[in-house]
């Protein structure tokens, strides 16, 4: 990688991609590095889709599984109980 970039963004979740877009719109050259396998790219974004939805298996729309137990743990973490 002999190229030089103004901004290096590590990860491909919501915040990272927003930062990359903002930097690029501001005229910077940007490199985004994502280490997750394709199925898991996007960080926690894969669980959002405008709302959280517990499900037992992947579908055409939902990655999976995202169990009810995991849903409640996440909800308690985000809301502080």
Steps between C-alpha positions, in 0.01 A plus 500: 500500500705787373201736494461782749169601653391803697267298722513140615176357638520175693179298489185519294223567749263797490733748670800394294318524170348837593850625580632366169219663303543833680875497442459415132236770453748737661752419231720251686622177350366220720588137562255282696640180654254233610626177649172318550392218270246612239202360696589711807601825329327815615552454873182518706321649202394152400278493809329834448298522181291779656409273789635198681331173424582173677506205262619140503660476157608704202240591239516686172483823703644421845845371588477248772451382750433784742344324794250643748762466774755695294234761418421559870868514596558763231191695604608505866850607400380783276243631747705448812239266643 
